[in-house]
Amino acid sequence: MPPRSRPNTSPARRQRTRAASPSPPKGSPSPSKKASAVKTTQTEAPKKDGLKMWYAEKGKLRIVIDNYLLPMLLMIASPLWCLATAYITSLKEPSFSSFYTECVSTGVTTCGGLIFAATWPTAASVTLLAVFNFMALLIYWWPGKTEYGPLTEHGEKPEYMVNGVAHCILFTASMLAGSEYGLGWFKLSVLADNAPATIGTLNIFGLLFCALLYFKGLYFPSGPDSGTAGHGPVFDYYWGTELYPRFGGVDVKKFVNCRFSMTYWMVFGISCLAKTYNEKKTIDPGLFFCALSQFLYLNKFYMWEIGYMRSIDIIVDHAGFYETWGCLVWVPATYTLHTRSMLSLSSGLSWPVAFTIFSLGLLGVGLNFWADEQRDTFRATGGKCTIWGKKPVFIEAEYETVDPDSGALVKRKSLLLASGWWGTARHQHYCFELMAAYSWGLLAGVHTHGLLPLFYPIFLTVLLVHRAHRDEEKCIAKYGKYFEEYMRIVPYRIVPFIY
């Protein structure tokens, strides 16, 4: 059975090819009539033959860079970086400077061998991950209200069981009950004890699992939104060949994103507290408030889980290395980096200082929740609500999808909120996320660890700025003039009056 490909004859299919590539090469089909109208001046051919040839060659170069070189660079550098940070946080004095000193003194080759030795899979790490995911799979089927994601381009309507809060409570309770504070089956510090080997195990599994998803999307897809993006096998592995893959009724995106990566991040702080208390018989104020803040943040995430499953990333990004490996490996390795750095070296913060930083981060978590709540209420009521005591301002946008029965293009409507926090900036909630992220990095103690614990918030800053840009490209491609009008009403992207 040959791999499924996307013919370029359908406007809707051309739109999907555009969405599949964050930076599509010049010369690729335009996403839609609305989107191409915005960029008409950029695609006009130069009058001179010399310039025409120059642009053609530049287009070929961009195709090579976007579809081969950049994906390959990310797929090589990211796994190595995760292994390196797992090793750095296991040092007695975890910091970039101490790691650099060790590499200089022992040599790069020897240091590389130490990294792979520290992160090589062990029987304990494999068993731990197997039990962890088995528990998550059991709770996956906990009863809850059925909700649906947005209709896809090819007429698929993903179905979700809304049981995120139940999962959050049951998984945490099960972990505490099975530890030495309950039935004594394992130590509560088990995640922290096996962190480097766990990251190494996840890295190998994640790369293989993405290969499985690559072939599944080509030959055994779960739905109509699948097939090659048309940019070569390297890009297909990186981006993914299926929008909503499933195994035995289990939604891969939901399980990997929410039931594994976010859960691991949530309970990892608890495990780190148990480890430091068992070894030092004391509690580090920075670690305590860092773990508490992240636990509360992720509790808020599970309360909003269905909103996440309806977010632009979930409904557009395919399940490949970028999305799936990122959740399987990058989240456990990078989002816990500042917490792991305090296992061997304390934050050096006093309780009052740590509480002050924690309070600022908690404010960010609360404001983020408030912004999400405004949007969810608006969507649930179809705009028939009040926000900040007033009727909401919104745009009724039209977009096109393919009817699953006839294959014809049909027009649908969506409401774009421009009130409350969503009227101050188009991605105001990103500011609130960054408030929380920087508080976690600062709680680890930059005066003791250097810039190491700030890597995650700095990475998140770059990610969210880039994501805001990508999201708006996707929205312009989908909504055209309606989203351009929304951008006129809400002119600031992330920070009001600044950016």
C-alpha positions as CSV (number, residue, x, y, z in Angstrom):
1,M,0.0,0.0,0.0
2,P,1.7,3.2,-1.1
3,P,2.1,6.2,1.3
4,R,-0.8,8.7,1.3
5,S,0.2,12.0,-0.3
6,R,-1.6,15.3,-0.7
7,P,-2.5,16.3,-4.2
8,N,-2.2,20.1,-4.9
9,T,-5.5,20.4,-6.7
10,S,-7.6,21.2,-3.7
11,P,-7.4,24.6,-2.0
12,A,-8.1,23.0,1.3
13,R,-5.3,20.6,0.8
14,R,-3.0,23.4,-0.2
15,Q,-3.9,25.2,3.1
16,R,-3.0,22.1,5.1
17,T,0.4,21.9,3.4
18,R,1.0,25.5,4.4
19,A,0.1,24.8,8.0
20,A,2.3,21.8,8.1
21,S,5.5,23.9,7.6
22,P,6.3,26.8,9.9
23,S,8.4,28.3,7.2
24,P,7.2,27.0,3.8
25,P,9.6,27.4,0.9
26,K,8.9,30.1,-1.7
27,G,7.1,28.7,-4.7
28,S,4.9,26.4,-2.6
29,P,1.1,26.6,-3.2
30,S,-0.6,29.5,-1.4
31,P,-2.7,28.5,1.6
32,S,-5.9,30.1,0.5
33,K,-7.2,33.0,-1.6
34,K,-7.5,35.2,1.4
35,A,-4.0,34.5,2.6
36,S,-2.4,34.9,-0.8
37,A,-4.0,38.2,-1.2
38,V,-2.2,39.5,1.8
39,K,1.2,38.5,0.4
40,T,0.7,39.4,-3.3
41,T,3.5,41.9,-3.3
42,Q,6.0,39.3,-2.0
43,T,5.3,36.6,-4.6
44,E,5.3,38.8,-7.8
45,A,8.0,37.7,-10.2
46,P,10.8,40.1,-10.9
47,K,10.9,41.6,-14.4
48,K,14.6,41.0,-15.1
49,D,15.7,37.4,-16.0
50,G,18.8,37.8,-13.8
51,L,16.7,38.6,-10.7
52,K,14.3,35.8,-11.6
53,M,17.1,33.3,-11.6
54,W,18.5,34.7,-8.3
55,Y,15.1,34.3,-6.6
56,A,14.7,30.8,-8.0
57,E,18.0,29.8,-6.6
58,K,17.2,31.4,-3.2
59,G,13.9,29.5,-3.2
60,K,15.8,26.2,-3.7
61,L,18.1,27.1,-0.9
62,R,15.3,27.9,1.5
63,I,13.7,24.5,0.6
64,V,16.9,22.7,1.6
65,I,17.2,24.8,4.8
66,D,13.6,24.5,6.0
67,N,12.9,21.0,5.0
68,Y,16.2,19.3,5.6
69,L,19.0,21.2,7.4
70,L,16.9,22.9,10.2
71,P,14.9,19.8,11.1
72,M,18.1,17.6,11.1
73,L,19.9,20.2,13.3
74,L,17.0,20.2,15.8
75,M,16.7,16.4,15.8
76,I,20.4,16.0,16.5
77,A,21.1,18.9,18.9
78,S,17.9,18.6,21.0
79,P,18.4,15.0,22.2
80,L,22.1,15.7,23.0
81,W,21.2,18.8,24.9
82,C,18.7,16.9,27.0
83,L,21.3,14.3,27.9
84,A,23.9,17.0,28.7
85,T,21.6,18.9,31.1
86,A,20.6,15.7,32.8
87,Y,24.3,15.1,33.5
88,I,24.9,18.7,34.5
89,T,22.2,18.6,37.2
90,S,23.7,15.4,38.6
91,L,27.0,17.2,39.4
92,K,27.8,18.3,43.0
93,E,27.8,21.9,41.9
94,P,25.4,22.0,38.9
95,S,26.1,25.0,36.7
96,F,27.3,25.7,33.1
97,S,30.6,26.9,34.4
98,S,31.4,23.7,36.4
99,F,30.4,21.6,33.4
100,Y,32.7,23.7,31.2
101,T,35.6,23.3,33.7
102,E,35.0,19.5,33.7
103,C,35.1,19.3,29.9
104,V,38.3,21.3,29.8
105,S,40.0,19.2,32.5
106,T,38.9,15.8,31.3
107,G,38.5,16.4,27.6
108,V,35.4,16.6,25.4
109,T,35.5,12.9,24.5
110,T,35.8,11.7,28.1
111,C,33.1,14.2,29.2
112,G,30.8,12.9,26.4
113,G,31.4,9.3,27.7
114,L,30.4,10.4,31.2
115,I,27.2,12.0,29.9
116,F,26.1,8.8,28.0
117,A,27.1,6.6,31.0
118,A,25.0,8.8,33.4
119,T,22.0,8.8,31.1
120,W,22.1,5.2,29.8
121,P,18.8,3.3,30.5
122,T,18.7,1.1,33.5
123,A,16.3,-1.6,34.7
124,A,15.0,0.8,37.3
125,S,14.3,3.6,34.8
126,V,12.6,1.3,32.3
127,T,10.5,-0.2,35.1
128,L,9.7,3.2,36.5
129,L,8.4,4.5,33.2
130,A,6.4,1.4,32.5
131,V,4.6,1.6,35.8
132,F,4.2,5.4,35.5
133,N,2.5,5.1,32.1
134,F,0.4,2.0,33.2
135,M,-1.0,4.0,36.0
136,A,-1.8,6.9,33.7
137,L,-3.4,4.5,31.2
138,L,-5.7,3.1,33.9
139,I,-6.9,6.6,34.9
140,Y,-7.2,7.6,31.2
141,W,-10.5,5.7,31.1
142,W,-12.0,7.4,34.2
143,P,-15.5,8.5,33.3
144,G,-16.2,12.1,32.5
145,K,-18.1,14.4,30.2
146,T,-17.5,14.0,26.5
147,E,-16.3,17.1,24.7
148,Y,-15.1,17.7,21.1
149,G,-12.2,19.5,19.5
150,P,-12.7,21.8,16.5
151,L,-13.6,20.2,13.2
152,T,-10.5,19.5,11.2
153,E,-10.0,20.4,7.6
154,H,-11.1,17.0,6.4
155,G,-14.2,16.7,8.6
156,E,-12.8,14.9,11.7
157,K,-14.1,15.9,15.1
158,P,-11.7,14.7,17.8
159,E,-13.5,13.4,20.9
160,Y,-12.2,13.8,24.4
161,M,-13.2,12.5,27.8
162,V,-13.0,15.5,30.2
163,N,-11.3,13.8,33.3
164,G,-8.2,15.9,33.7
165,V,-9.0,17.0,37.3
166,A,-9.7,13.4,38.2
167,H,-6.4,12.2,36.7
168,C,-4.5,14.9,38.6
169,I,-6.0,13.9,41.9
170,L,-6.0,10.2,41.4
171,F,-2.4,10.0,40.1
172,T,-1.0,12.2,42.9
173,A,-2.9,10.2,45.5
174,S,-1.7,6.9,44.0
175,M,1.9,8.0,44.1
176,L,1.7,9.1,47.7
177,A,-0.2,6.0,48.7
178,G,2.3,3.7,47.1
179,S,5.4,5.4,48.6
180,E,7.0,4.9,52.0
181,Y,4.3,7.2,53.4
182,G,1.7,4.7,52.5
183,L,2.0,1.1,51.3
184,G,5.8,1.2,51.0
185,W,6.1,-0.2,47.5
186,F,8.6,2.4,46.4
187,K,10.4,5.6,47.6
188,L,8.6,8.9,47.0
189,S,12.0,10.1,45.7
190,V,12.0,7.5,42.9
191,L,11.6,10.0,40.1
192,A,14.4,12.2,41.4
193,D,16.7,9.2,42.2
194,N,16.5,8.0,38.5
195,A,16.2,11.3,36.7
196,P,19.3,11.1,34.4
197,A,18.6,7.5,33.4
198,T,14.9,8.3,32.9
199,I,15.7,11.1,30.5
200,G,18.1,8.8,28.6
201,T,15.4,6.1,28.4
202,L,12.8,8.5,27.2
203,N,15.2,9.9,24.6
204,I,15.7,6.5,23.0
205,F,12.0,5.5,23.2
206,G,10.9,8.9,21.9
207,L,13.0,8.7,18.8
208,L,11.7,5.2,18.0
209,F,8.1,6.1,18.8
210,C,8.2,9.0,16.4
211,A,9.4,6.6,13.7
212,L,6.4,4.4,14.5
213,L,4.1,7.4,14.2
214,Y,5.8,8.3,10.9
215,F,5.0,4.9,9.3
216,K,1.5,4.7,10.9
217,G,0.5,8.0,9.4
218,L,1.6,6.9,6.0
219,Y,0.2,3.4,5.9
220,F,-2.3,3.0,8.8
221,P,-3.8,6.4,9.7
222,S,-6.5,6.8,12.3
223,G,-8.3,9.5,10.4
224,P,-8.4,11.5,7.2
225,D,-6.0,14.3,8.3
226,S,-2.8,12.3,7.5
227,G,-0.2,11.6,4.9
228,T,3.0,13.2,3.7
229,A,3.5,17.0,3.9
230,G,5.2,16.8,0.5
231,H,8.5,18.2,1.8
232,G,10.5,15.0,2.0
233,P,10.9,12.2,4.6
234,V,13.1,14.2,6.9
235,F,10.5,16.9,7.3
236,D,7.7,14.2,7.6
237,Y,9.5,12.6,10.5
238,Y,10.1,16.0,12.1
239,W,6.6,17.3,11.6
240,G,4.6,14.1,11.7
241,T,2.4,12.4,9.2
242,E,-0.9,12.3,11.2
243,L,-2.9,15.0,13.0
244,Y,-4.7,12.8,15.5
245,P,-3.1,9.3,15.8
246,R,-4.7,6.8,18.1
247,F,-3.8,3.3,19.4
248,G,-6.7,1.2,20.7
249,G,-8.8,4.2,21.3
250,V,-6.1,6.2,23.1
251,D,-5.4,9.6,21.7
252,V,-1.6,9.9,21.3
253,K,-1.6,13.7,21.6
254,K,-3.7,13.7,24.8
255,F,-1.8,10.9,26.5
256,V,1.7,12.0,25.6
257,N,1.0,15.7,26.3
258,C,-1.3,15.6,29.3
259,R,-1.2,12.1,30.8
260,F,2.6,11.7,30.7
261,S,4.7,14.9,30.3
262,M,2.6,17.3,32.3
263,T,2.0,14.6,35.0
264,Y,5.7,13.9,35.2
265,W,6.5,17.6,35.6
266,M,3.8,18.0,38.2
267,V,4.9,15.2,40.6
268,F,8.6,15.6,40.0
269,G,8.8,18.4,42.4
270,I,7.2,16.3,45.1
271,S,9.8,13.6,44.5
272,C,12.7,16.1,44.7
273,L,11.4,17.4,48.1
274,A,11.3,13.8,49.4
275,K,14.8,13.1,48.1
276,T,16.4,16.2,49.7
277,Y,14.6,15.7,53.0
278,N,15.6,12.0,53.2
279,E,19.3,12.9,52.5
280,K,19.6,16.3,54.4
281,K,16.8,16.1,56.9
282,T,15.9,19.7,56.0
283,I,13.8,21.5,53.4
284,D,15.3,24.1,51.0
285,P,12.9,27.1,50.8
286,G,13.6,27.6,47.1
287,L,12.9,24.0,46.3
288,F,9.8,23.9,48.4
289,F,8.2,27.0,46.8
290,C,9.3,26.0,43.3
291,A,7.7,22.5,43.7
292,L,4.5,24.0,45.2
293,S,4.2,26.7,42.5
294,Q,4.6,24.2,39.7
295,F,2.2,21.8,41.3
296,L,-0.5,24.5,41.5
297,Y,0.3,25.7,38.0
298,L,-0.3,22.2,36.6
299,N,-3.4,21.7,38.7
300,K,-4.7,24.8,36.9
301,F,-3.6,23.1,33.6
302,Y,-5.8,20.0,34.3
303,M,-8.7,22.2,35.2
304,W,-8.3,23.8,31.7
305,E,-7.3,20.6,29.9
306,I,-10.1,20.7,27.3
307,G,-9.1,24.2,26.4
308,Y,-5.6,23.0,25.8
309,M,-6.9,20.3,23.5
310,R,-8.7,23.0,21.5
311,S,-5.6,25.3,21.3
312,I,-4.0,26.2,18.0
313,D,-1.0,24.0,18.6
314,I,-3.0,20.9,19.2
315,I,-5.4,21.4,16.3
316,V,-2.6,22.2,13.8
317,D,0.6,20.5,14.8
318,H,1.0,16.9,13.7
319,A,2.3,14.2,16.0
320,G,6.0,14.0,15.0
321,F,9.4,14.7,16.5
322,Y,8.5,18.4,17.0
323,E,5.4,17.7,19.0
324,T,5.6,14.2,20.4
325,W,9.3,13.9,21.1
326,G,9.2,17.3,22.6
327,C,6.6,16.2,25.1
328,L,8.2,12.9,25.8
329,V,11.7,14.1,26.3
330,W,12.1,17.9,26.2
331,V,9.5,18.6,28.8
332,P,10.8,16.1,31.4
333,A,14.4,17.2,30.7
334,T,14.0,21.0,30.4
335,Y,10.9,21.9,32.4
336,T,12.3,20.2,35.5
337,L,15.9,21.5,35.0
338,H,15.7,24.3,37.6
339,T,14.1,21.8,40.1
340,R,16.8,19.2,39.5
341,S,19.5,21.7,40.0
342,M,18.6,22.0,43.7
343,L,19.0,18.3,44.4
344,S,22.7,18.5,45.1
345,L,23.1,22.2,45.7
346,S,20.6,24.3,47.6
347,S,19.1,27.5,46.4
348,G,20.7,29.5,49.1
349,L,17.5,31.6,49.6
350,S,15.9,32.5,52.9
351,W,12.2,31.7,53.5
352,P,11.1,35.4,53.2
353,V,13.0,35.9,49.9
354,A,11.7,32.6,48.5
355,F,8.1,33.4,49.5
356,T,8.3,36.8,47.8
357,I,9.5,35.2,44.5
358,F,6.9,32.5,44.9
359,S,4.1,35.1,45.4
360,L,5.0,36.8,42.1
361,G,5.0,33.5,40.3
362,L,1.7,32.6,41.9
363,L,0.2,35.9,40.7
364,G,1.2,34.9,37.1
365,V,-0.5,31.5,37.5
366,G,-3.7,33.2,38.8
367,L,-3.8,35.8,36.0
368,N,-3.2,33.1,33.5
369,F,-6.1,31.1,34.9
370,W,-8.3,34.2,34.8
371,A,-7.5,34.8,31.1
372,D,-8.2,31.2,30.2
373,E,-11.5,31.3,32.2
374,Q,-12.6,34.4,30.2
375,R,-12.0,32.7,26.9
376,D,-13.6,29.4,28.0
377,T,-16.7,31.2,29.2
378,F,-16.9,33.2,26.0
379,R,-16.7,30.1,23.9
380,A,-19.1,28.0,26.0
381,T,-21.8,30.8,25.8
382,G,-21.2,31.7,22.2
383,G,-20.4,35.2,23.2
384,K,-23.5,35.7,25.4
385,C,-21.7,36.7,28.6
386,T,-20.1,39.6,30.2
387,I,-16.3,40.2,30.6
388,W,-15.1,42.8,33.1
389,G,-18.8,43.8,33.5
390,K,-19.4,44.5,29.8
391,K,-20.6,42.7,26.7
392,P,-17.6,41.1,24.9
393,V,-16.2,42.6,21.8
394,F,-15.6,39.9,19.2
395,I,-15.4,39.2,15.5
396,E,-17.5,36.6,13.8
397,A,-15.0,35.0,11.4
398,E,-15.6,32.7,8.5
399,Y,-13.3,29.9,7.3
400,E,-13.5,27.0,4.9
401,T,-13.2,23.2,5.5
402,V,-13.8,20.1,3.5
403,D,-17.1,18.4,4.0
404,P,-16.3,14.7,4.9
405,D,-19.2,13.3,2.9
406,S,-19.2,15.4,-0.4
407,G,-15.5,16.5,-0.4
408,A,-16.7,20.0,-1.2
409,L,-15.5,23.2,0.6
410,V,-18.0,24.5,3.2
411,K,-18.0,27.7,5.1
412,R,-17.9,27.7,8.9
413,K,-17.9,30.3,11.6
414,S,-15.7,31.0,14.6
415,L,-15.8,33.8,17.2
416,L,-12.6,35.8,17.9
417,L,-12.6,37.4,21.4
418,A,-11.2,41.0,21.7
419,S,-12.3,41.8,25.3
420,G,-10.9,41.4,28.8
421,W,-7.3,40.1,28.8
422,W,-7.8,39.1,25.2
423,G,-8.3,42.8,24.3
424,T,-5.1,44.1,26.0
425,A,-2.9,41.9,23.8
426,R,-3.5,39.0,21.4
427,H,-1.3,36.8,23.6
428,Q,-1.4,38.5,26.9
429,H,-1.5,35.2,28.8
430,Y,2.0,34.5,27.6
431,C,3.2,37.3,29.9
432,F,1.5,35.6,32.8
433,E,3.2,32.3,31.9
434,L,6.6,34.0,31.8
435,M,6.0,35.5,35.2
436,A,5.6,32.0,36.6
437,A,8.5,30.6,34.6
438,Y,11.0,33.2,35.7
439,S,9.9,32.8,39.4
440,W,10.8,29.1,39.2
441,G,14.2,29.8,37.8
442,L,14.9,32.5,40.4
443,L,13.8,30.2,43.2
444,A,16.6,27.8,42.3
445,G,19.1,30.6,43.1
446,V,21.1,32.2,40.3
447,H,23.7,33.3,42.8
448,T,24.5,29.6,43.5
449,H,23.7,28.0,40.2
450,G,24.5,30.8,37.7
451,L,22.3,30.9,34.6
452,L,21.5,27.2,34.6
453,P,18.1,27.4,36.3
454,L,17.2,30.3,34.0
455,F,17.5,28.2,30.8
456,Y,13.9,27.1,30.9
457,P,12.3,30.6,31.3
458,I,14.7,32.0,28.6
459,F,13.8,29.1,26.3
460,L,10.1,29.7,27.0
461,T,10.5,33.4,26.2
462,V,11.9,32.5,22.7
463,L,9.3,29.8,22.3
464,L,6.4,32.0,23.1
465,V,7.5,34.9,20.9
466,H,8.0,32.4,18.0
467,R,4.7,30.6,18.8
468,A,2.8,33.9,18.8
469,H,4.2,34.6,15.4
470,R,3.4,31.1,14.1
471,D,-0.1,31.2,15.6
472,E,-0.9,34.4,13.8
473,E,0.4,33.0,10.5
474,K,-1.9,30.0,11.0
475,C,-4.9,32.3,11.9
476,I,-4.3,34.6,8.9
477,A,-4.2,31.5,6.7
478,K,-7.4,30.2,8.2
479,Y,-9.5,33.4,8.8
480,G,-7.9,35.8,6.3
481,K,-9.4,39.3,6.5
482,Y,-11.3,38.6,9.7
483,F,-8.1,37.9,11.6
484,E,-6.5,41.0,10.1
485,E,-9.4,43.0,11.5
486,Y,-8.9,41.4,14.9
487,M,-5.2,42.4,14.7
488,R,-6.4,46.0,14.0
489,I,-8.7,46.0,17.1
490,V,-6.0,44.4,19.3
491,P,-2.7,45.8,18.0
492,Y,-0.3,44.4,20.6
493,R,1.0,40.9,20.3
494,I,2.2,40.0,23.8
495,V,3.0,43.0,25.9
496,P,0.5,45.9,25.9
497,F,2.0,49.2,24.5
498,I,5.4,47.5,24.0
499,Y,5.1,44.5,21.7
